Amino acid sequence: MAGLVAALTTAALVAAGCGSGADTPVDEAHTVEIGYIDWAEDTALTALFDQQLSDSGYQVETTRFDDVGALFAAMADGKIDMFLDTWLPLTHQKYWDEYGDRLEDLGVWYDNANLELAVPSYVTDVHSIADLKDHAGEFGGVITGIEAGAGIMDRTEHHVIPDYGLGGVMRVEESSAEQMAADLGAAIAERRPIVVTLWHPHWAYSRYDLKDLKDPKGSLGSTENLHITARAGFSDDHPNLATVASGFTIDDERLQSLEAAINAAGADGEDAAVRQWRADNADYIRQEFGTLHQSDQRHIN
């Protein structure tokens, strides 16, 4: 999903132990710092882990980064414990090559991730990235992007644009994941043409009727896996949590429903939305987090 010195914005610390009366977790070192990027799946998974760990007695701190390279650097330096949304083997490979010897790969939680350029389905004359060259004017010559450091921005600028001869007719406009989604929604409300950098999984696919543009040259890469990664030594400090994280998986239906619930609730309603989602998916929560700590069970019934 860039400069390693890009500014990061520290999110407010989520209140720890929000499930009052939770016992101390099994892990002796029970403060966990999670870094995240404002990408739909990362925001959703971080919110889920944040609340679940807090209810299990952990002290949880979440820090929002504006640049994924800076997040990997912080995790490698031990300033951040976990990042739940590492895309491999392609999108974040350059960061893994640089920092991987100071990181732990805790495992794959989602195995059907894809980078895309997408348009609303009512854009009927563009079906492939190759079509953009002849229809650039419809989109004002702009591909609406997200944060500059994101892997999809790098792939679009340095692979898609030259591979499809779009230089001089289309450019990738830096924005943020949040602003990209807002621009997409505004364009759809007015039935205007727009092409955006998007990816699976993302809640936009459940809200809007979208069309992924075919990529015959494979410039955006193929299907990837999403990994939970951590700083070196994390498994020694948090053996129980590391085991849970290593076995964690979520399917498309549940992930999209969690993303949609958080997005619909807004910042002020996120905590309540996640808590309700956990209650609605109590069996799944027990399956994935049941061994984290016995006190979990009283918070999801």
N, C-alpha and C positions, 0 to 999 in steps of 0.2 A: 504494500500500500503505500541526495539531499544532504542537506548540510547537517553535520552532527552537532552544530552549535546553535541550531534553531531554538527559539525561545519555547519554553514549556509553561503551561498554565497549571498551577496547582489547584486541584478541586478541593472543595471543602471536605474535611475528613468526615466520613460517615460514622455516626455514633456507634461505638463498639458495644457488643453485648446487648443489642436492642431487644433480644428475647430475654427479659429479666429473669435472673435466677439460673442462667446457664452455668454449668460447672466449668472448671478449667479444663481445656482440651487435653488429650493425651500428649500432644507434642509439648515438650518442655519449653521450647522457644515459640511462643504463640502470637507474636506480633507479625503480621503479614502485610507487606506493601505491594500493591498491584498497580502497575503502569498500564495506561490504556490510551487508545486513539479514538477519536469520535467517529468510528465506523459502526454501522448498524449492528453487526454481529458482535463486535468487541464491546460496545457499550452494553448490549444485552447480557453477554456472558459475564462481564465484570460486575454488573449490577446483581446478577444471580449469585455469583460466588461471594460477593461482598456481604449480601444479606445472609446467605447460608452460613458463612464462616462466623459472622458476628453472632448469629443465633446459636452457634456452637461454642461460644466462649472466646473466640479469637479477637484480638484488637486489630482492626482492619483499617488501612489507609489506602486511598486510591488517588493517583496522581494522573491528571490528563496531560498528555504531550501533544504538541502541534506537529511534531516531526518524528517519524518512526525510527530514523537513524539515531536521534538523540535518546530515544527510549532504549534501543539496544545498547548504546554506550553506557547509559545509566545502569542498566541491568548487569552488564559485564563488570562494571565498577562496584557492584554490590549495593548501589543506592536504591534499587528496586528489586523486589524478590521475584515477581512473576509478571509475565506478559502472556495473555491467553489467546493471542491471535497472530501467531507467526505462520506466514504462508511459505510453504516449501513444496517442491524443490526449486522454484524459479523466482517468485516475486521478491522474497526477502533473502535470496541466496547470498547476495553481496554482503549483507550484514552478518549472516551466519559465517561466511568465509572469514570476515574480519574479527568477529568476536566469539565464534563458536567454541574456542578452547577455554573460554571463561563462562560458559553457559551449560545448562542441562536441558535436554529435550525430554519432556515428561510424557510425550505421546500425542497421537492424533485424536482429535475429538470430532472432526468433520472431514469427510473424504470426497466431497463433490463440489469443491470451490472452483469458480471460473471468473476470469476478468473479461469484461465485455464493453463494447460500445453499444448503446441502446437508444432507441427512438420510440416515441409513442406509436401504437399500432395504426393510428390514422395517417401516419406518414407512409403513403402507399407506393411512392416511387423510389424508395431507397430500401434495399434489402441486404446489401453487402457493404462492407467498408469500401470496397472498390467503387461503389456507386457515389460515394461522397464527392469525388473529384468533379463530377459533372453537375452536382446539385449543391455545391458549397454555398451558393448565394441564398438558398432557402434557410440556411442556418446562420446567416451573417458571417460565414467563414469561421465559426467558432465551435469547438468541441468543449462543452462545459465540464471542467474537471474538478478535482478536489485538492488536498494539500500537496504542495510541490514535492515533498519527500516520499509520497506514496508510490508503491511499486507500479501501480497502473498508470501513474503519470509518466514515470520513466519509460515504461513500455510503449505508451502512446506517442510520446515525443520522439523517442530515439529509435523506435521500430515501426510503429504504424505509419507515422507521417512519411518517413522516407520509403518504406516498403511499398506504399500505395501511391507514391508521387503526389502527396498532398501539400508538400512544401510550397509556400507562396499563395495557396488558395484556402488553407485551413490552418488554424493554430489552436493549441490547447490552452484554455484559459484557467489559470490557477484560481482556486476558490477554497472551499472546505466541504467536507462530506455533508455537513448540515446545510450549507448554502446551496450546494448542488441539488439536494433533495427539494429545497424550497423553490429553486428555479424550475425544476422539473414539474413540480405541482402547479406552479403559476402558469407555465406554458400549456400544460394539459387543460387547465381551467379555461384557457382562451383558445384552445385547439391550435396553438402555434407550433411550428416545427422546432424541435430541439434534439440535439444529440449529446448524450452525457457519457462520462466514464462511470460504469456501474459494475457490479459483480454479484455473483451468487455465492453466499446467501445475502439477501437484502430485502427488507420489508416492502420496498417499492413494488416488487413483483406481485405481492398479494394485494396491494392497494390499487395499482394502475394496470391497464392493459398495455404491456410493453413488448417490443420486438428487439431481440438481440441481433445485431448485424453480423452476417456471416463473415468469417475471417479466413478465406481460403489460403492465405499465405502463412497462417499460424503466428502472426506477429504478436498476439497477446498471450501466446503460450497455450498449454493444454490444462486439463483438470489438475488441480492441486489439492494438497492436504493442509488443514489448519491444525497447528500444534500448540499445545501449552508448553511454554518454555520458562526457564527460571535461571537465576544466578547460580554459579558454581557453589556447591556446598549446601544447596537448598534441601536436598533429600536427607542429608545428615541432620539438619536442624529441624526439619518438618517431615519425618518419615511417614506419619499417618496421612497427612495432607498430600504428600507426593504420591502415595499409593492411590488415593482417591482420584487425584488429577490424572494419573496415568491411565486409569480405567474409564474416565469420563467420556461419554459420547452423547450426541443429541441429533435427532433426525430433523428433516426439513420442516415437517409440519409443526413440531414443537418449537423449533427455533423461530420460524416465521411468526407463530402466535405470540411468543415472548417479545420479539422485536416490535410487533404491531401493538401489543399492550403498552409497552414502554413509550413508544412514539405517540400513541393516542393520549396517554396520561400527561405528557409534558413533564418538565423538570420538577414541578411541585408535587406531582402525583406519582412519580416513579416508584418510590418506596412502597406505596400502597398497591400499585399495579403489580410489582414483583411478588409481594406477599400474597396477593390474590391468585396470581399465576401458580405459585408454589402450592397453594391449597387446592387449586383445580387439577394439579398434576402431582398429587401427593404420592401416589404409587411410584411414579417415575423418580421423584425426589428421593424416596427411600432407597430405590434401586441404585441410584448414582452416588448418593451421599450418606447412605445408611451407616457405613462403617466409620464415618468421620468422627462422630461422637454420639453417644446414646441420647444426650440432651436435645439433639436435633428433633427427635420425634415429637416432643411436646409442642413444638412451634409450628408444625405443619398439619396438625389434626384439626 
